[in-house]
């Protein structure tokens, strides 16, 4: 974060020919703890870290680990039609699995045929509880949504040396973790039980599938209030003020990627980022969800707040716990201050602590999570990560043109909830083109409102960087939206940024700390030349005429010309 500095001006001297330069980006996963390094060296010297027949290679980076053990290409989420037993994937396409492949019996034998809806619900829960392979996501009429728990065929185990993998096909080791890959979901489920018995359930994690939280259908412009959410929380004035005198903050958006070419990001620095789905640096958004989420942040903050896209969800809006974990490690390594998580999944209660330890512990900053859109209690359904006490969970507000209130039509709630924010009829950028906008609703879009509020709070006070400190600062500016005090629908309320007391006199940017990234060479022509350098402050490209002014001298004849860069009020 930017330290407090005094604004000054500098003079830069240039010669006739100029070199060019560019930023250098670190490869993901280059840092390891001393303990992990010792373990890695020991494993490498032994040649294997497994008691059985496979060699577990030591990965030097997140990228290498991702490529070494790719996820199986199985459908992570399925829909079962209880009227006929037909199974479809998230695209609505029939999948090459019969009913008996899921439950070990034909539809006629299942006891579902001819039953009432309530009896079908009871029976499907009973059948699902009998298998480790699937868990129920939702039951809507005659349709049951299932999570295929072992779809990626990957398991993660703490510890590396002398590991019995119980039939893994391949594996890799990174930072004290062993990642194992199996041939089928059934083998993965069996190996999970064996590994838990051998090494303790708390030391073994299923690479559970996660997905975008079923945001409601976009509404038309006629039925929405243009930018109501940003005005309601009062982002404009604090964002503008802190852009000039606040510290720099980076928000990592773990999502489906970002269309960084969209015009909404014209004044927001979107970092290079990384794609852990396809294992490359192309974070293009092929779903659209991540772009909309990031655009909420861009419209709520100033140029001193940058966005780090971390792609962990594919074009169906689904991902897995391992990719999420890698994304958290990457965000930590890149120096992100805040992570936004606009996705989640109902998990088994016994999995919560393991997921917290394996995934959330990898990031030391502030974590914001969407509460979810099932209209249910995040604690009783174990909606993770929202139910974790390590994140700030956010519910959604709706607006009637005059007042905002909890949107009970879809927003989740619960005692683990922390804040509420505008989530219905939110205006944001669509990934379909570089100038497309629309409205959408869901807690996915309430969460980045709170991430933006946290970024402004942190920008205003660089000493705030822990969860308790951030909670105290946000609570101090919250509007009580529900019952007086904390309540399970609106948590501690909605932060209103016009209540933020900004200390604009002590946090100044200094142009002396800026740098020249590049400038084109000039050839003598007998005329005055006015080269315009690219001026970088931290990771931000400053704007001529707004952040600084240029003046020239000795800029006609061969030799040395002088360009003076003078900071302007920011």
C-alpha positions as CSV (number, residue, x, y, z in Angstrom):
1,X,0.0,0.0,0.0
2,X,1.2,3.5,-0.8
3,X,2.9,5.3,2.0
4,X,2.1,8.9,3.0
5,X,4.1,11.3,0.9
6,X,4.2,15.0,0.1
7,X,3.4,16.2,-3.5
8,X,6.4,17.7,-5.3
9,X,7.6,18.2,-8.9
10,X,10.5,16.8,-10.8
11,X,12.4,17.6,-13.9
12,X,13.5,14.8,-16.3
13,X,16.2,15.3,-18.9
14,X,16.1,13.4,-22.1
15,X,18.7,12.8,-24.8
16,X,18.2,12.6,-28.6
17,X,17.5,8.8,-28.7
18,X,15.4,7.0,-26.0
19,X,15.2,3.4,-25.1
20,X,12.0,1.5,-24.3
21,X,11.1,-0.6,-21.3
22,X,8.2,-2.5,-19.9
23,X,6.9,-4.0,-16.7
24,X,8.2,-7.4,-15.6
25,X,5.6,-9.8,-14.3
26,X,6.4,-12.6,-11.9
27,X,5.5,-16.2,-12.8
28,X,2.9,-17.6,-10.4
29,X,4.1,-19.8,-7.5
30,X,7.8,-18.9,-7.3
31,X,7.8,-18.5,-3.5
32,X,7.9,-21.4,-1.1
33,X,8.3,-21.6,2.7
34,X,11.5,-22.9,4.1
35,X,9.7,-26.0,5.4
36,X,8.2,-26.8,2.0
37,X,11.6,-26.3,0.4
38,X,13.2,-28.8,2.8
39,X,10.4,-31.3,2.1
40,X,10.8,-30.8,-1.6
41,X,14.6,-31.3,-1.5
42,X,14.1,-34.4,0.6
43,X,11.6,-35.8,-1.8
44,X,13.7,-35.0,-4.8
45,X,16.7,-36.7,-3.4
46,X,14.6,-39.8,-2.7
47,X,13.3,-39.8,-6.2
48,X,9.7,-40.6,-5.1
49,X,7.4,-39.5,-2.3
50,X,5.0,-42.4,-2.6
51,X,4.9,-45.8,-1.0
52,X,3.1,-47.3,-4.0
53,X,4.1,-47.6,-7.6
54,X,3.8,-44.0,-8.9
55,X,6.4,-41.3,-8.7
56,X,5.2,-38.0,-7.5
57,X,7.0,-35.2,-9.2
58,X,8.0,-32.0,-7.4
59,X,6.4,-28.9,-9.0
60,X,8.3,-25.7,-9.0
61,X,5.3,-23.4,-9.5
62,X,1.5,-23.2,-9.5
63,X,1.5,-23.4,-13.2
64,X,3.6,-26.5,-13.3
65,X,1.4,-28.2,-10.7
66,X,-1.8,-27.3,-12.6
67,X,-0.4,-28.8,-15.8
68,X,1.0,-31.9,-14.1
69,X,-2.4,-33.0,-12.6
70,X,-5.2,-31.6,-14.8
71,X,-8.8,-32.1,-13.7
72,X,-10.8,-34.9,-15.3
73,X,-13.4,-33.7,-17.9
74,X,-16.5,-34.9,-16.1
75,X,-19.7,-33.0,-15.6
76,X,-19.5,-31.3,-12.2
77,X,-23.2,-30.5,-11.9
78,X,-26.2,-32.6,-13.1
79,X,-29.9,-32.3,-13.2
80,X,-32.1,-35.4,-12.8
81,X,-35.7,-35.4,-14.0
82,X,-37.6,-37.4,-11.4
83,X,-40.5,-38.0,-13.9
84,X,-38.3,-40.2,-16.1
85,X,-34.8,-40.4,-14.6
86,X,-33.2,-38.5,-17.5
87,X,-29.8,-36.9,-16.5
88,X,-28.7,-33.6,-18.1
89,X,-25.7,-31.3,-17.6
90,X,-25.5,-27.6,-16.9
91,X,-26.1,-26.9,-20.6
92,X,-29.3,-28.9,-20.6
93,X,-27.8,-31.6,-22.7
94,X,-28.4,-35.3,-22.0
95,X,-25.2,-36.8,-20.6
96,X,-23.9,-40.3,-21.4
97,X,-25.0,-41.7,-18.1
98,X,-28.2,-43.6,-17.2
99,X,-30.0,-43.2,-13.9
100,X,-28.4,-46.4,-12.6
101,X,-24.9,-45.0,-13.2
102,X,-25.6,-42.5,-10.5
103,X,-27.6,-44.6,-8.1
104,X,-26.7,-48.2,-8.9
105,X,-30.2,-49.1,-9.9
106,X,-32.7,-48.4,-12.8
107,X,-35.3,-45.8,-12.5
108,X,-38.0,-48.4,-12.2
109,X,-36.1,-50.1,-9.3
110,X,-35.3,-46.8,-7.5
111,X,-38.7,-46.5,-5.8
112,X,-39.3,-43.0,-7.3
113,X,-41.6,-44.0,-10.1
114,X,-45.2,-43.2,-9.3
115,X,-44.4,-41.5,-6.0
116,X,-45.7,-38.0,-5.0
117,X,-43.4,-35.0,-5.1
118,X,-42.8,-35.1,-1.4
119,X,-42.1,-38.8,-1.4
120,X,-39.7,-38.3,-4.3
121,X,-37.8,-35.7,-2.4
122,X,-37.5,-37.9,0.7
123,X,-36.3,-40.8,-1.5
124,X,-33.8,-38.9,-3.5
125,X,-32.2,-37.5,-0.3
126,X,-32.0,-41.0,1.1
127,X,-30.5,-42.4,-2.1
128,X,-28.0,-39.5,-2.3
129,X,-27.0,-40.0,1.3
130,X,-26.1,-43.6,0.5
131,X,-23.4,-42.6,-2.0
132,X,-20.3,-40.5,-1.5
133,X,-20.3,-39.6,-5.2
134,X,-23.1,-37.0,-5.2
135,X,-24.7,-34.4,-3.0
136,X,-28.0,-32.6,-3.5
137,X,-27.8,-28.9,-4.6
138,X,-31.4,-28.1,-5.0
139,X,-34.9,-29.7,-5.5
140,X,-37.3,-27.8,-7.6
141,X,-40.5,-29.7,-8.4
142,X,-39.5,-32.8,-10.3
143,X,-35.9,-31.6,-11.0
144,X,-33.0,-32.5,-8.6
145,X,-29.7,-30.6,-9.1
146,X,-26.7,-32.7,-8.0
147,X,-23.1,-31.9,-7.4
148,X,-20.7,-34.6,-8.6
149,X,-18.3,-34.4,-5.6
150,X,-15.4,-36.3,-7.2
151,X,-15.9,-35.0,-10.8
152,X,-12.3,-33.7,-11.1
153,X,-10.9,-37.0,-9.8
154,X,-8.4,-35.1,-7.7
155,X,-7.6,-35.2,-4.0
156,X,-5.2,-33.1,-1.9
157,X,-3.2,-34.4,1.0
158,X,-1.1,-32.5,3.5
159,X,2.4,-34.1,3.8
160,X,4.5,-35.5,1.1
161,X,7.0,-38.2,2.0
162,X,6.2,-42.0,2.1
163,X,2.6,-41.3,1.1
164,X,0.3,-44.3,0.2
165,X,-1.8,-42.9,-2.6
166,X,-4.2,-45.9,-2.7
167,X,-4.3,-46.3,-6.4
168,X,-3.6,-42.8,-7.8
169,X,-2.7,-42.6,-11.5
170,X,-0.4,-39.6,-11.1
171,X,0.5,-36.9,-8.6
172,X,2.5,-33.8,-7.9
173,X,3.8,-32.0,-4.9
174,X,3.8,-28.3,-4.2
175,X,4.4,-26.3,-1.0
176,X,3.9,-29.2,1.4
177,X,0.8,-30.6,-0.4
178,X,0.4,-33.6,-2.5
179,X,-2.1,-33.5,-5.4
180,X,-3.3,-36.9,-6.6
181,X,-5.3,-37.8,-9.7
182,X,-7.4,-41.0,-10.1
183,X,-8.9,-42.6,-13.2
184,X,-12.6,-42.6,-12.2
185,X,-14.9,-40.8,-9.7
186,X,-15.6,-44.1,-8.0
187,X,-11.9,-44.7,-7.5
188,X,-11.4,-41.2,-6.2
189,X,-14.2,-41.7,-3.6
190,X,-12.7,-45.0,-2.4
191,X,-9.3,-43.5,-2.2
192,X,-10.6,-40.5,-0.2
193,X,-11.9,-42.8,2.5
194,X,-8.7,-44.8,2.6
195,X,-6.6,-41.6,2.8
196,X,-8.8,-40.2,5.6
197,X,-8.4,-43.4,7.6
198,X,-4.7,-43.4,7.1
199,X,-3.8,-39.7,7.6
200,X,-6.9,-38.0,9.2
201,X,-9.8,-36.4,7.5
202,X,-8.5,-32.9,8.4
203,X,-5.4,-33.6,6.2
204,X,-7.3,-34.7,3.1
205,X,-9.4,-32.4,0.8
206,X,-11.7,-33.4,-2.0
207,X,-11.3,-31.1,-5.0
208,X,-14.9,-30.1,-4.7
209,X,-16.7,-28.4,-7.6
210,X,-17.9,-24.8,-7.1
211,X,-20.0,-22.6,-9.3
212,X,-21.5,-19.2,-9.8
213,X,-24.4,-18.6,-7.5
214,X,-27.4,-18.9,-9.9
215,X,-27.8,-15.2,-10.3
216,X,-31.4,-14.2,-11.4
217,X,-32.2,-13.3,-15.0
218,X,-31.0,-9.9,-16.1
219,X,-33.8,-7.2,-16.1
220,X,-34.5,-4.7,-18.7
221,X,-33.3,-1.1,-18.5
222,X,-37.0,0.0,-18.2
223,X,-37.4,-2.0,-15.0
224,X,-34.2,-0.9,-13.3
225,X,-32.8,2.2,-11.7
226,X,-29.7,3.4,-13.5
227,X,-26.7,3.1,-11.1
228,X,-28.9,3.3,-8.0
229,X,-26.5,1.0,-6.2
230,X,-23.5,3.3,-6.5
231,X,-25.4,6.4,-5.5
232,X,-27.0,4.6,-2.6
233,X,-23.7,3.6,-1.0
234,X,-22.2,7.1,-1.8
235,X,-19.1,5.9,-3.7
236,X,-18.5,8.9,-5.9
237,X,-17.0,11.6,-3.7
238,X,-14.9,9.4,-1.5
239,X,-13.6,7.5,-4.6
240,X,-12.6,10.7,-6.3
241,X,-11.0,12.2,-3.2
242,X,-9.0,9.0,-2.4
243,X,-7.9,8.7,-6.0
244,X,-5.9,11.8,-5.4
245,X,-4.7,11.4,-1.9
246,X,-5.3,7.7,-0.9
247,X,-3.1,4.7,-0.9
248,X,-3.1,2.1,-3.6
249,X,-5.2,-1.1,-3.1
250,X,-5.5,-4.2,-5.3
251,X,-8.6,-6.3,-5.4
252,X,-8.2,-9.9,-6.7
253,X,-11.4,-11.0,-8.5
254,X,-11.5,-14.8,-8.4
255,X,-14.1,-15.5,-11.1
256,X,-14.5,-16.4,-14.8
257,X,-12.0,-13.8,-16.0
258,X,-12.4,-10.2,-17.1
259,X,-12.8,-8.5,-20.5
260,X,-10.2,-5.8,-19.6
261,X,-10.8,-4.1,-23.0
262,X,-14.2,-3.0,-21.9
263,X,-14.6,0.8,-21.7
264,X,-15.7,0.6,-18.1
265,X,-12.1,-0.2,-17.1
266,X,-10.7,2.9,-19.0
267,X,-9.6,4.5,-15.7
268,X,-9.0,1.3,-13.7
269,X,-5.7,-0.6,-13.9
270,X,-6.6,-4.3,-14.7
271,X,-3.5,-6.4,-14.0
272,X,-2.3,-9.2,-16.2
273,X,-3.6,-11.9,-13.9
274,X,-3.7,-15.7,-14.4
275,X,-6.0,-18.4,-15.7
276,X,-6.0,-21.6,-13.6
277,X,-8.7,-23.2,-15.7
278,X,-6.7,-23.3,-18.9
279,X,-3.3,-22.8,-17.1
280,X,-2.1,-19.7,-19.0
281,X,-2.1,-15.9,-18.7
282,X,-5.1,-15.3,-20.8
283,X,-7.9,-14.2,-18.5
284,X,-10.5,-13.5,-21.2
285,X,-14.0,-13.9,-19.8
286,X,-15.9,-16.6,-21.7
287,X,-18.8,-16.6,-19.3
288,X,-19.4,-12.9,-18.5
289,X,-19.9,-13.2,-14.8
290,X,-16.4,-12.0,-13.9
291,X,-16.5,-8.9,-16.1
292,X,-19.8,-7.8,-14.5
293,X,-18.4,-8.4,-11.0
294,X,-15.2,-6.5,-11.8
295,X,-17.2,-3.6,-13.4
296,X,-19.0,-3.0,-10.1
297,X,-15.6,-2.4,-8.5
298,X,-14.4,-0.2,-11.4
299,X,-17.6,2.0,-11.1
300,X,-17.2,2.3,-7.3
301,X,-13.5,3.2,-6.9
302,X,-10.9,5.5,-8.3
303,X,-7.7,4.9,-10.3
304,X,-5.8,4.1,-7.1
305,X,-7.7,0.8,-6.8
306,X,-6.6,-1.9,-9.3
307,X,-8.2,-5.2,-10.2
308,X,-6.2,-8.5,-10.4
309,X,-8.2,-11.0,-12.5
310,X,-7.7,-14.6,-11.4
311,X,-9.7,-17.0,-13.5
312,X,-10.9,-20.0,-11.6
313,X,-14.3,-20.6,-13.2
314,X,-14.8,-22.0,-16.7
315,X,-17.3,-21.0,-19.4
316,X,-20.1,-22.7,-17.5
317,X,-19.3,-20.7,-14.4
318,X,-18.0,-23.8,-12.5
319,X,-14.6,-24.5,-11.0
320,X,-13.0,-26.5,-8.2
321,X,-11.5,-26.2,-4.8
322,X,-8.0,-26.8,-6.0
323,X,-8.2,-24.0,-8.6
324,X,-9.7,-21.7,-6.0
325,X,-6.8,-22.6,-3.7
326,X,-4.2,-21.9,-6.4
327,X,-6.0,-18.6,-7.1
328,X,-5.7,-17.6,-3.4
329,X,-2.0,-18.4,-3.4
330,X,-1.5,-16.4,-6.6
331,X,-3.4,-13.4,-5.2
332,X,-1.2,-13.5,-2.1
333,X,2.0,-13.7,-4.1
334,X,0.9,-10.8,-6.3
335,X,0.3,-8.6,-3.2
336,X,-3.5,-8.3,-3.5
337,X,-5.1,-6.7,-0.4
338,X,-8.7,-7.9,-0.9
339,X,-10.2,-11.0,-2.6
340,X,-13.7,-11.0,-4.0
341,X,-15.5,-14.5,-4.1
342,X,-18.8,-14.2,-5.9
343,X,-19.4,-18.0,-6.0
344,X,-19.9,-20.8,-3.5
345,X,-21.3,-24.2,-2.8
346,X,-23.3,-26.1,-0.2
347,X,-20.8,-28.5,1.4
348,X,-20.9,-31.1,4.1
349,X,-20.4,-29.6,7.6
350,X,-17.4,-31.8,8.1
351,X,-15.7,-30.3,5.1
352,X,-15.8,-26.7,6.2
353,X,-12.7,-26.7,8.5
354,X,-10.7,-28.6,5.9
355,X,-11.7,-26.1,3.1
356,X,-10.8,-23.2,5.4
357,X,-7.4,-24.7,6.2
358,X,-6.6,-25.7,2.6
359,X,-8.0,-22.8,0.7
360,X,-8.8,-19.7,2.8
361,X,-5.7,-19.9,4.9
362,X,-3.6,-19.3,1.7
363,X,-4.6,-15.6,1.6
364,X,-3.8,-13.2,4.5
365,X,-5.8,-10.2,3.4
366,X,-9.5,-9.3,3.4
367,X,-11.9,-11.8,1.8
368,X,-15.4,-11.0,0.6
369,X,-18.0,-13.7,-0.3
370,X,-21.4,-13.7,-1.8
371,X,-24.1,-15.2,0.5
372,X,-25.8,-17.1,-2.3
373,X,-29.1,-17.0,-4.1
374,X,-31.2,-19.9,-2.8
375,X,-33.2,-17.9,-0.3
376,X,-31.8,-20.2,2.5
377,X,-29.8,-20.0,5.7
378,X,-26.1,-20.2,4.9
379,X,-25.4,-21.9,8.2
380,X,-27.9,-24.7,8.0
381,X,-27.1,-25.4,4.4
382,X,-23.3,-24.9,4.9
383,X,-23.0,-22.5,2.0
384,X,-19.2,-22.2,1.7
385,X,-17.2,-19.9,1.8
386,X,-20.0,-17.6,3.0
387,X,-20.5,-19.6,6.2
388,X,-16.8,-19.4,7.1
389,X,-15.9,-17.0,9.9
390,X,-12.8,-16.0,7.8
391,X,-14.7,-14.1,5.2
392,X,-17.2,-11.2,5.1
393,X,-20.4,-12.7,3.8
394,X,-22.8,-10.4,1.9
395,X,-26.5,-10.5,1.3
396,X,-28.5,-8.5,-1.3
397,X,-30.6,-5.4,-1.1
398,X,-33.4,-4.4,-3.6
399,X,-34.5,-0.9,-4.3
400,X,-38.1,0.4,-4.9
401,X,-37.1,3.9,-6.0
402,X,-37.1,5.3,-2.5
403,X,-36.0,2.7,0.0
404,X,-33.7,-0.3,0.0
405,X,-34.5,-3.5,1.8
406,X,-33.4,-7.2,2.0
407,X,-34.4,-9.0,-1.2
408,X,-36.1,-12.1,0.2
409,X,-36.9,-13.3,-3.3
410,X,-33.5,-15.0,-3.6
411,X,-30.9,-13.7,-1.2
412,X,-29.5,-16.1,1.4
413,X,-29.2,-15.1,5.0
414,X,-27.9,-16.4,8.4
415,X,-26.1,-15.6,11.6
416,X,-22.7,-15.9,9.7
417,X,-23.8,-13.0,7.5
418,X,-21.7,-9.8,7.9
419,X,-23.1,-7.1,5.6
420,X,-25.7,-6.4,3.0
421,X,-25.3,-4.3,-0.2
422,X,-27.2,-3.6,-3.4
423,X,-27.6,-6.8,-5.3
424,X,-30.8,-6.4,-7.3
425,X,-31.0,-4.5,-10.7
426,X,-27.3,-3.7,-10.5
427,X,-25.9,-1.8,-13.6
428,X,-22.7,-3.3,-14.9
429,X,-20.5,-4.2,-17.9
430,X,-21.3,-7.1,-20.2
431,X,-18.5,-9.1,-21.7
432,X,-20.2,-9.5,-25.0
433,X,-18.6,-6.3,-26.4
434,X,-16.3,-3.5,-25.2
435,X,-19.2,-1.1,-24.7
436,X,-22.1,-3.3,-23.7
437,X,-23.9,-2.7,-20.3
438,X,-26.9,-4.3,-18.6
439,X,-28.6,-5.0,-15.3
440,X,-28.4,-8.1,-13.3
441,X,-29.3,-9.3,-9.8
442,X,-27.7,-11.6,-7.3
443,X,-25.5,-11.7,-4.2
444,X,-22.6,-12.1,-6.7
445,X,-23.0,-8.4,-7.4
446,X,-23.6,-7.3,-3.8
447,X,-20.2,-8.8,-2.8
448,X,-18.1,-6.5,-5.0
449,X,-19.9,-3.4,-3.5
450,X,-18.5,-4.5,-0.1
451,X,-15.1,-5.2,-1.7
452,X,-15.1,-1.7,-3.1
453,X,-16.1,-0.2,0.3
454,X,-13.3,-2.1,1.9
455,X,-10.8,-0.9,-0.7
456,X,-11.8,2.8,0.0
457,X,-11.5,2.2,3.7
458,X,-8.1,0.6,3.3
459,X,-7.0,3.4,0.9
460,X,-7.9,6.0,3.4
461,X,-6.1,4.3,6.3
462,X,-3.1,2.1,5.4
463,X,-3.0,0.7,8.9
464,X,-6.2,-1.3,8.3
465,X,-5.3,-4.7,6.9
466,X,-6.8,-7.3,9.2
467,X,-10.3,-8.7,9.4
468,X,-11.1,-7.2,12.9
469,X,-9.7,-3.8,11.9
470,X,-11.7,-3.8,8.7
471,X,-14.9,-4.9,10.5
472,X,-14.5,-2.0,12.9
473,X,-14.0,0.5,10.2
474,X,-17.0,-0.8,8.1
475,X,-19.3,-1.1,11.1
476,X,-18.6,2.6,11.9
477,X,-20.1,3.7,8.6
478,X,-22.9,1.1,8.3
479,X,-26.6,2.0,7.8
480,X,-28.8,-0.3,9.7
481,X,-31.0,-1.9,7.0
482,X,-32.9,-4.5,9.0
483,X,-33.8,-4.8,12.6
484,X,-31.9,-2.6,15.0
485,X,-28.4,-3.9,15.5
486,X,-27.2,-7.1,13.9
487,X,-29.8,-9.3,12.2
488,X,-29.5,-12.5,10.1
489,X,-30.8,-10.8,6.9
490,X,-28.7,-7.7,6.7
491,X,-25.9,-8.5,9.2
492,X,-24.3,-5.3,10.5
493,X,-25.9,-3.2,7.7
494,X,-24.8,-1.5,4.5
495,X,-21.7,0.7,4.6
496,X,-22.4,4.3,3.4
497,X,-19.2,5.8,2.1
498,X,-20.2,9.4,2.5
499,X,-19.8,8.7,6.2
500,X,-16.1,7.9,5.8
501,X,-13.9,10.5,7.4
502,X,-11.1,11.1,4.9
503,X,-7.7,12.3,6.1
504,X,-6.7,14.0,2.8
505,X,-3.9,16.1,4.2
506,X,-1.6,13.2,5.2
507,X,-1.7,10.9,2.2
508,X,-0.2,12.7,-0.8
509,X,1.3,11.2,-3.9
510,X,4.7,12.4,-4.9
511,X,5.5,12.7,-8.6
512,X,9.1,12.0,-7.6
513,X,8.1,8.4,-7.1
514,X,6.8,8.1,-10.6
515,X,8.8,6.4,-13.4
516,X,9.1,6.6,-17.2
517,X,8.0,3.4,-18.8
518,X,8.8,4.2,-22.4
519,X,9.2,7.0,-24.9
520,X,9.7,6.9,-28.7
521,X,13.0,8.1,-30.2
522,X,13.1,11.3,-32.1
523,X,15.0,12.2,-35.3
524,X,16.2,15.8,-35.9
525,X,13.9,17.5,-38.4
526,X,14.5,21.2,-37.7
527,X,11.2,21.5,-35.9
528,X,10.2,21.6,-32.3
529,X,9.5,18.1,-30.9
530,X,7.2,17.4,-28.0
531,X,7.6,13.8,-27.0
532,X,5.0,12.6,-24.4
533,X,6.4,10.0,-22.0
534,X,4.3,7.3,-20.4
535,X,4.4,8.1,-16.7
536,X,3.8,5.2,-14.2
537,X,3.0,5.6,-10.6
538,X,3.2,2.2,-8.9
539,X,1.0,0.1,-11.3
540,X,-1.0,3.1,-12.6
541,X,-0.5,4.9,-15.8
542,X,-1.0,8.6,-15.0
543,X,-3.0,10.9,-17.2
544,X,-1.4,14.0,-18.8
545,X,-3.5,17.0,-18.1
546,X,-5.1,15.5,-15.1
547,X,-2.3,14.0,-13.0
548,X,0.6,16.1,-14.4
549,X,1.5,18.7,-17.0
550,X,4.4,18.7,-19.4
551,X,6.7,21.6,-20.5
552,X,9.6,21.5,-22.9
553,X,12.9,23.4,-23.5
554,X,15.9,22.9,-25.9
555,X,13.6,20.7,-28.0
556,X,14.5,21.8,-31.5
557,X,18.2,21.3,-32.1
558,X,20.3,18.0,-32.0
559,X,21.5,17.3,-28.5
560,X,19.7,17.1,-25.2
561,X,16.1,18.3,-24.7
562,X,14.4,18.8,-21.4
563,X,10.9,17.7,-20.5
564,X,9.6,18.8,-17.1
565,X,6.8,16.7,-15.5
566,X,4.9,18.7,-12.9
567,X,2.4,17.0,-10.6
568,X,-1.1,18.5,-10.8
569,X,-3.1,18.4,-7.5
570,X,-3.1,14.6,-7.2
